[in-house]
Amino acid sequence: MNVKNTTFSLTSLFILVCTFNFGLSYAQTPSNWPNGQTVRIIVPFPGGASTLDSVVRTITPDIGKFLGSAVIIDNKPGAGTVIGVDATAKATDGHTIGGVANSFTVNQSLVKNLPYNLNKDLQPVILMAKTANVLAVRPGLPVNNLKELIAYAKKNPGKLSYGSFGNGTTAHFAGEMLKSQAGIYVVHIPYRGQGPALTDLLAGNIDMMFGNLPDFLPHIKSGKLKAIGTTYLTPAPLAPEIPTIAEQGFPKFETDSWYGIVAPASLSKDAVDKVNNAINRALQDPAIKKSFSERGIEIIGGTPAKFGEHIQSEIAKYAQIVKASSMTID
């Protein structure tokens, strides 16, 4: 027996096993993402002009704390959120994610030639929360409920206007759905965010608008706006005294506003999981839960896969409604 050769073989085997184990261990060890780099969250609405922006700003400090990195918000409004979402899809810095809302899925069937491919260029991270919507009118409009509003609109076709916070947004979708189901014609006026639209509604420059209940409720309570109906099938927890549109003769009328986070398809699974974990933890912060509850924002949370299923379900739902209502971009 050649002792020298045997010793060499055993030594070689030991080195090979160690090398293999190190490689396996290295592959299984999570990266240090975000590696001290600033994480950017693109919000496709103007700053302070949407509930999505508010939700993101509320949880951003906790996200930064749990990721161990600075987190900044980059508002890129316009084109019914297409500009901001496209910026997220095309981000190549490895530290960018983006906020999305209902318009993200509405645009799939509403907008021709989107500059990004939702299924190839983006990936779901988390569905954070949702709110009810409310239909409100200016105080000077001589109506107090949905029946009176529809009657007035039919007597004055094309004379009423409704605002939205952009083409393809929840407010646009809800307005067109009401027009279709009620058989009325109301002119759509799109704005670059809920804030400017709400300002014009309060000023009486437009007649009506669907908006996020938490943002409209103070103006409703002060008498600056009149509430016509909320958009859940059951009374909204934040304002159960306001009748639903469903109970006023339209039993299938239902909309809500939801708020999620997506990432470029190129972002690693490890990074996506870390962001998902950080946001889930932030949503359980007692102070954040209290703040959201007071504003009528319902926390959801969950996995990227769960949000992915929600996205596909919403795409299918809106595609059917857009087709049935002949909804178009003005």
C-alpha positions as CSV (number, residue, x, y, z in Angstrom):
1,M,0.0,0.0,0.0
2,N,1.3,3.4,-1.0
3,V,0.9,5.5,2.2
4,K,2.0,8.7,0.4
5,N,-0.6,8.4,-2.3
6,T,-3.3,7.4,0.2
7,T,-2.5,10.5,2.3
8,F,-2.7,12.7,-0.8
9,S,-6.1,11.2,-1.8
10,L,-7.6,11.7,1.7
11,T,-6.3,15.3,1.8
12,S,-7.7,16.0,-1.6
13,L,-11.1,14.5,-0.6
14,F,-11.1,16.7,2.6
15,I,-10.4,19.8,0.6
16,L,-13.1,18.9,-2.0
17,V,-15.7,18.3,0.7
18,C,-14.9,21.5,2.5
19,T,-15.0,23.5,-0.8
20,F,-18.4,22.0,-1.6
21,N,-19.8,22.7,1.8
22,F,-18.5,26.3,1.8
23,G,-20.1,26.8,-1.6
24,L,-23.4,25.4,-0.4
25,S,-23.3,27.4,2.7
26,Y,-22.5,30.6,0.7
27,A,-25.4,29.9,-1.6
28,Q,-27.8,29.5,1.2
29,T,-26.7,32.6,3.2
30,P,-28.9,35.6,2.6
31,S,-27.3,38.6,1.0
32,N,-26.7,41.8,3.0
33,W,-29.2,43.7,0.8
34,P,-29.7,46.6,0.9
35,N,-26.0,46.8,1.8
36,G,-26.4,50.2,3.4
37,Q,-27.8,51.7,0.2
38,T,-30.8,54.0,0.2
39,V,-34.0,52.2,-0.8
40,R,-36.3,54.3,-3.1
41,I,-40.1,53.9,-3.2
42,I,-41.7,55.4,-6.3
43,V,-45.2,56.6,-5.7
44,P,-47.2,57.3,-8.9
45,F,-49.2,60.1,-7.4
46,P,-48.2,63.7,-6.2
47,G,-46.9,64.0,-2.7
48,G,-49.7,64.3,-0.1
49,A,-52.4,63.9,-2.8
50,S,-53.4,60.3,-2.3
51,T,-54.0,57.7,0.3
52,L,-51.3,55.5,-1.3
53,D,-48.8,58.3,-0.6
54,S,-50.1,58.6,2.9
55,V,-49.8,54.9,3.6
56,V,-46.3,54.7,2.3
57,R,-45.2,57.8,4.2
58,T,-46.7,56.4,7.4
59,I,-44.8,53.2,7.3
60,T,-41.5,54.4,5.7
61,P,-39.7,55.0,9.0
62,D,-40.4,51.5,10.2
63,I,-39.4,50.0,6.9
64,G,-36.0,51.8,7.1
65,K,-35.6,50.6,10.7
66,F,-36.3,47.0,9.8
67,L,-34.1,47.1,6.7
68,G,-31.3,49.0,8.5
69,S,-31.1,51.5,5.7
70,A,-32.5,54.9,4.6
71,V,-35.7,54.9,2.7
72,I,-36.9,57.8,0.5
73,I,-40.1,58.4,-1.4
74,D,-39.9,59.6,-5.0
75,N,-43.3,60.9,-6.3
76,K,-43.7,60.4,-10.1
77,P,-47.3,61.2,-11.0
78,G,-49.1,61.3,-14.3
79,A,-50.8,59.3,-17.0
80,G,-53.1,57.4,-14.6
81,T,-50.0,56.1,-12.6
82,V,-48.4,54.7,-15.8
83,I,-45.4,57.1,-15.5
84,G,-44.5,56.0,-12.0
85,V,-45.1,52.3,-12.5
86,D,-43.0,52.4,-15.7
87,A,-40.2,54.1,-13.7
88,T,-40.3,51.2,-11.2
89,A,-40.3,48.6,-13.9
90,K,-37.3,50.1,-15.6
91,A,-35.3,50.8,-12.4
92,T,-31.9,49.1,-12.6
93,D,-30.2,50.3,-9.4
94,G,-31.3,47.3,-7.4
95,H,-32.7,49.4,-4.6
96,T,-36.0,50.7,-6.1
97,I,-39.6,49.5,-5.4
98,G,-42.9,51.1,-6.2
99,G,-46.3,51.8,-4.8
100,V,-49.4,50.8,-6.8
101,A,-53.1,51.0,-6.5
102,N,-56.2,49.8,-8.4
103,S,-55.1,51.7,-11.5
104,F,-52.2,49.3,-11.8
105,T,-54.6,46.5,-12.8
106,V,-57.3,48.7,-14.5
107,N,-54.7,50.0,-16.9
108,Q,-54.1,46.4,-18.2
109,S,-57.4,46.6,-20.1
110,L,-57.9,50.4,-20.3
111,V,-54.6,51.6,-21.7
112,K,-53.3,50.6,-25.1
113,N,-49.5,50.0,-25.6
114,L,-48.4,50.2,-21.9
115,P,-44.7,50.9,-21.8
116,Y,-44.1,48.0,-19.5
117,N,-45.2,44.4,-19.3
118,L,-46.9,43.8,-15.9
119,N,-46.2,40.1,-15.9
120,K,-42.6,40.2,-17.2
121,D,-41.1,43.5,-15.9
122,L,-42.6,43.6,-12.4
123,Q,-43.1,41.3,-9.4
124,P,-45.5,41.6,-6.4
125,V,-44.1,42.4,-3.0
126,I,-47.1,43.0,-0.7
127,L,-50.7,44.2,-0.5
128,M,-50.6,46.6,2.3
129,A,-54.1,48.0,2.9
130,K,-57.4,49.1,1.5
131,T,-60.1,51.8,2.1
132,A,-63.7,52.3,1.1
133,N,-64.7,54.9,-1.5
134,V,-67.5,57.5,-1.2
135,L,-69.4,59.4,-3.8
136,A,-69.7,63.0,-2.8
137,V,-71.2,66.1,-4.5
138,R,-70.8,69.8,-4.1
139,P,-73.2,71.3,-1.5
140,G,-74.9,73.5,-4.1
141,L,-76.1,70.6,-6.2
142,P,-79.8,70.1,-5.5
143,V,-79.6,66.4,-4.6
144,N,-79.4,64.5,-1.3
145,N,-79.3,60.8,-2.3
146,L,-78.5,58.6,-5.3
147,K,-82.0,58.5,-6.6
148,E,-82.2,62.3,-6.8
149,L,-78.7,62.5,-8.3
150,I,-79.6,60.0,-11.1
151,A,-82.9,61.8,-11.8
152,Y,-81.1,65.2,-11.9
153,A,-78.4,63.8,-14.3
154,K,-81.1,62.3,-16.6
155,K,-82.8,65.7,-16.8
156,N,-79.5,67.4,-17.5
157,P,-77.5,65.1,-19.7
158,G,-73.9,66.1,-20.2
159,K,-74.2,69.1,-17.8
160,L,-72.8,67.4,-14.8
161,S,-69.1,66.7,-14.4
162,Y,-67.2,64.3,-12.1
163,G,-63.6,64.4,-11.2
164,S,-61.0,61.7,-10.8
165,F,-57.4,61.5,-9.7
166,G,-56.3,60.3,-13.2
167,N,-57.4,58.1,-16.0
168,G,-57.6,54.5,-15.0
169,T,-57.8,55.3,-11.3
170,T,-60.5,54.0,-8.9
171,A,-62.4,57.3,-9.1
172,H,-62.5,57.1,-12.9
173,F,-63.5,53.4,-12.9
174,A,-66.3,54.0,-10.3
175,G,-67.6,57.0,-12.2
176,E,-67.9,55.1,-15.4
177,M,-69.4,52.1,-13.7
178,L,-72.1,54.3,-12.2
179,K,-72.8,55.9,-15.6
180,S,-73.2,52.5,-17.2
181,Q,-75.4,51.0,-14.5
182,A,-77.6,54.1,-14.0
183,G,-77.9,55.0,-17.6
184,I,-76.7,58.6,-17.2
185,Y,-74.2,60.8,-19.0
186,V,-71.7,62.8,-16.8
187,V,-68.5,64.4,-18.2
188,H,-65.3,63.0,-16.8
189,I,-62.6,65.5,-15.7
190,P,-59.3,63.8,-14.9
191,Y,-56.7,65.4,-12.5
192,R,-53.1,64.6,-11.6
193,G,-54.0,63.3,-8.2
194,Q,-56.9,63.2,-5.7
195,G,-55.8,66.5,-4.0
196,P,-56.3,68.8,-7.0
197,A,-59.6,67.1,-7.9
198,L,-60.9,67.4,-4.3
199,T,-59.9,71.1,-4.2
200,D,-62.0,71.7,-7.3
201,L,-64.9,69.7,-5.9
202,L,-64.8,71.8,-2.7
203,A,-64.6,75.0,-4.9
204,G,-67.6,73.9,-6.9
205,N,-65.7,73.6,-10.2
206,I,-66.8,70.0,-10.6
207,D,-70.1,68.5,-9.5
208,M,-69.2,65.1,-8.0
209,M,-66.5,62.7,-7.4
210,F,-65.7,59.2,-6.1
211,G,-62.8,59.4,-3.6
212,N,-61.2,57.7,-0.7
213,L,-63.5,57.9,2.3
214,P,-60.9,58.8,4.9
215,D,-59.9,61.9,2.9
216,F,-63.5,63.0,2.1
217,L,-65.0,62.4,5.5
218,P,-63.8,65.6,7.3
219,H,-65.3,67.7,4.5
220,I,-68.6,65.7,4.6
221,K,-68.8,66.1,8.4
222,S,-68.2,69.9,8.1
223,G,-70.9,70.3,5.5
224,K,-68.5,71.3,2.7
225,L,-69.5,68.2,0.7
226,K,-72.6,66.0,0.6
227,A,-72.2,62.2,0.8
228,I,-74.3,60.2,-1.6
229,G,-73.1,56.7,-0.9
230,T,-70.1,54.5,0.0
231,T,-68.9,51.7,-2.2
232,Y,-68.6,48.6,-0.1
233,L,-71.5,46.1,-0.3
234,T,-71.9,46.6,3.4
235,P,-71.6,49.9,5.4
236,A,-68.1,51.2,5.7
237,P,-66.7,50.8,9.2
238,L,-65.4,54.4,9.2
239,A,-68.9,55.9,8.4
240,P,-71.7,53.3,8.8
241,E,-74.2,56.1,8.8
242,I,-73.6,56.8,5.1
243,P,-75.8,54.5,3.0
244,T,-74.1,52.2,0.4
245,I,-74.7,52.6,-3.3
246,A,-75.6,48.9,-3.3
247,E,-78.5,49.4,-0.9
248,Q,-79.7,52.3,-3.0
249,G,-80.7,50.2,-6.0
250,F,-77.4,48.9,-7.3
251,P,-76.7,45.6,-5.4
252,K,-73.6,44.7,-7.5
253,F,-72.0,48.1,-7.2
254,E,-68.7,47.6,-5.3
255,T,-65.3,49.3,-5.4
256,D,-62.5,49.9,-3.0
257,S,-59.1,51.4,-3.1
258,W,-56.2,49.1,-2.3
259,Y,-52.5,49.9,-1.9
260,G,-49.6,47.6,-2.7
261,I,-45.9,47.5,-3.4
262,V,-44.2,46.0,-6.5
263,A,-40.6,45.7,-7.5
264,P,-38.7,45.4,-10.8
265,A,-38.5,41.8,-12.0
266,S,-34.7,42.0,-11.7
267,L,-34.8,42.5,-7.9
268,S,-33.7,39.4,-6.1
269,K,-36.0,37.1,-4.2
270,D,-34.0,37.8,-1.1
271,A,-34.6,41.5,-1.4
272,V,-38.3,41.1,-2.1
273,D,-38.6,38.9,0.9
274,K,-36.8,41.4,3.1
275,V,-39.0,44.2,2.0
276,N,-42.1,42.1,2.5
277,N,-41.0,41.2,6.0
278,A,-40.2,44.8,6.9
279,I,-43.6,46.0,5.7
280,N,-45.5,43.2,7.4
281,R,-43.7,44.1,10.7
282,A,-44.4,47.8,10.1
283,L,-48.1,47.1,9.6
284,Q,-48.2,45.5,13.1
285,D,-46.7,48.5,14.8
286,P,-49.4,49.5,17.4
287,A,-49.0,53.2,16.5
288,I,-49.4,52.5,12.8
289,K,-52.4,50.3,13.4
290,K,-54.0,53.0,15.5
291,S,-53.3,55.6,12.9
292,F,-54.7,53.6,10.1
293,S,-57.8,52.6,12.1
294,E,-58.6,56.2,12.8
295,R,-58.3,57.0,9.2
296,G,-60.4,54.1,8.0
297,I,-57.5,52.3,6.4
298,E,-57.8,48.5,6.7
299,I,-54.5,46.6,7.1
300,I,-54.0,43.5,4.9
301,G,-50.4,42.4,4.7
302,G,-49.3,38.9,3.6
303,T,-47.0,37.3,1.1
304,P,-45.8,38.3,-2.4
305,A,-47.7,35.3,-3.7
306,K,-50.9,36.4,-2.1
307,F,-50.6,39.8,-3.6
308,G,-49.8,38.2,-7.0
309,E,-53.1,36.3,-6.8
310,H,-54.9,39.5,-5.9
311,I,-53.4,41.3,-8.9
312,Q,-54.4,38.7,-11.4
313,S,-57.9,38.6,-9.9
314,E,-58.3,42.4,-10.2
315,I,-57.0,42.3,-13.8
316,A,-59.8,39.8,-14.7
317,K,-62.4,41.7,-12.8
318,Y,-61.6,45.1,-14.3
319,A,-61.3,43.7,-17.8
320,Q,-64.9,42.5,-17.7
321,I,-66.2,45.7,-16.2
322,V,-64.3,47.9,-18.7
323,K,-65.7,45.9,-21.5
324,A,-69.3,46.0,-20.2
325,S,-69.2,49.7,-19.5
326,S,-67.4,50.8,-22.7
327,M,-65.0,52.7,-20.4
328,T,-62.5,54.8,-22.3
329,I,-59.7,57.2,-21.5
330,D,-60.6,60.8,-22.3
